[in-house]
């Protein structure tokens, strides 16, 4: 589960952070939050989902591309370093 994602120097993004911690101000719609005690982290409420919105050319697609790059690194990095995997 990703709680916070920060990316810098990726395509046009200099520094951008996506934080999924739920606000402590608004307690409405508790079914949209996950409550979990995670050691070393103050927040106990996390959002189940988030929406990206903004003006054209503001970096929404680039942020998603950075998340995709992270997912590829996680799923493909073991294959790249495993000597038992045959490379083409």
C-alpha positions in Angstrom: 0.0 0.0 0.0 1.4 3.4 -1.0 0.9 6.0 1.7 2.9 8.8 0.1 4.6 9.1 -3.2 7.1 11.8 -4.0 8.8 12.2 -7.4 11.5 14.7 -8.5 13.3 15.4 -11.7 11.0 13.1 -13.7 10.1 14.5 -17.1 8.6 17.9 -16.4 8.1 17.4 -12.6 10.7 19.1 -10.4 9.1 17.9 -7.1 5.6 16.5 -6.6 4.1 14.6 -3.7 0.9 12.5 -3.5 -0.1 12.0 0.1 -2.9 9.6 1.0 -3.2 10.6 4.6 -6.8 11.5 5.5 -7.4 15.0 6.9 -7.8 15.3 10.6 -10.3 18.2 10.0 -13.0 16.3 8.2 -14.5 13.1 9.8 -17.3 12.7 7.3 -17.5 9.6 5.0 -15.5 7.3 7.3 -16.2 4.4 4.8 -13.8 6.2 2.4 -10.9 5.7 4.8 -8.8 2.9 6.1 -7.9 3.0 9.8 -4.5 1.5 10.6 -1.9 2.0 13.3 1.5 1.9 11.6 4.6 2.2 13.7 6.4 5.5 13.5 3.7 7.3 11.6 1.3 9.8 13.3 -1.6 9.5 10.9 -4.0 6.7 11.5 -6.5 7.3 8.7 -5.6 6.7 5.1 -7.7 7.4 1.9 -8.8 4.4 -0.1 -8.5 6.4 -3.3 -7.6 9.8 -4.7 -8.5 11.9 -7.7 -6.0 13.9 -9.7 -7.4 17.1 -11.3 -5.9 20.3 -12.5 -5.4 22.5 -15.5 -4.2 21.2 -18.8 -0.4 20.5 -18.9 -0.1 20.6 -15.1 1.5 17.2 -14.7 -1.4 14.8 -14.0 -0.3 12.3 -16.7 3.4 12.7 -15.7 2.6 11.8 -12.1 0.8 8.7 -13.3 3.7 7.8 -15.6 6.0 8.1 -12.5 3.8 5.8 -10.6 3.9 3.3 -13.5 7.7 3.6 -13.6 7.8 2.7 -9.9 5.4 -0.3 -10.5 7.7 -1.5 -13.3 10.8 -1.2 -11.1 9.1 -3.2 -8.4 7.8 -6.0 -10.6 10.6 -6.2 -13.1 13.8 -5.5 -11.1 14.1 -9.0 -9.7 13.8 -10.4 -13.2 16.6 -8.2 -14.4 19.1 -9.3 -11.8 18.1 -13.0 -11.6 20.7 -15.1 -13.4 18.1 -17.9 -13.9 15.9 -15.7 -16.1 16.8 -16.1 -19.7 17.2 -12.8 -21.5 16.5 -12.3 -25.2 
